[in-house]
Amino acid sequence: MRNIVFFLVLLLTLPSLSRAGFQDLLNKATDSTKGLTRTGASTGSNSLSNEEISSGLIETLRLGAERAVDLASAPGGFLKNPAIHIPLPDKIQGAGNMLRRIGLGQQVDTFEQTMNEAAEKASKEAMPILGQAIKELTLDDAQRLWKGGDRALTDYFQQKTRPALYEKFKPVVHNTSQQVGVTRSYDNLVRSPGVQPLVAGSNLDLDHYVTDKALAGLFTLLAEQEKQIRTNPVARTTDLLKKLFGR
């Protein structure tokens, strides 16, 4: 009889003990998880804060922009770089080829050189407008651009700044064209014997052509710099960039 009573008491007691033990284990597991989360956040080993991502993207934009502008505006920046060299406009390409064939290639080379020099001069004006776009970067932008492709930042710059850059570049291109002789070189080229019939009715807007090509070249250089920072550890010159893209 005593054994039966003991057995019944044990059955009634076990569920409450089991529940208490499980709750204790659950509490310990929860506390342990919280501890791990706090540790990961404080050491930064598993995540980057929004502020770090934003600061890193701003630094990338600034560094990429400065490098690209320096390269584009340097003497020979366009002329000697095959990736951004401004060629003859399509409308007079045939005339240029014909002039080279008859020994007047020097006129063609001079015209190309003056166009590229005008683009180099205009590129010096880019930094203030690019800098304004950097200031307008939001946290949402930063998250999206950080996870974007190799030219996500370049596309951001292009979307934000191209119209303003065009308006800034075009008068500089026009004035520089007068100084370095773009218009004069073009006139000499199209007045050459046998050329006028090839360019008749072309209505070439030289200022627009050079400005458009100058912007295309600048964004090409920006894309190259962005890809370098994203993929090449040597191009990450600060601890923040190493942390942001070295993961």
Secondary structure, DSSP 8 states (H G I E B T S, - for coil): -HHHHHHHHHHHHHHHHHHHHHHHHHHHHHHHHHHHHHHHHHHTSS---HHHHHHHHHHHHHHHHHHHHHHHHSTTTTTT-TTT-----HHHHHHHHHHHHTT-HHHHHHHHHHHHHHHHHHHTT-HHHHHHHHHT--HHHHHHHHTS-TTHHHHHHHHHHHHHHHHHHHHHHHHHHHHHTHHHHHHHHHTSTTTHHHHTT----HHHHHHHHHHHHHHHHHHHHHHHHHH-GGG--SHHHHHHH--
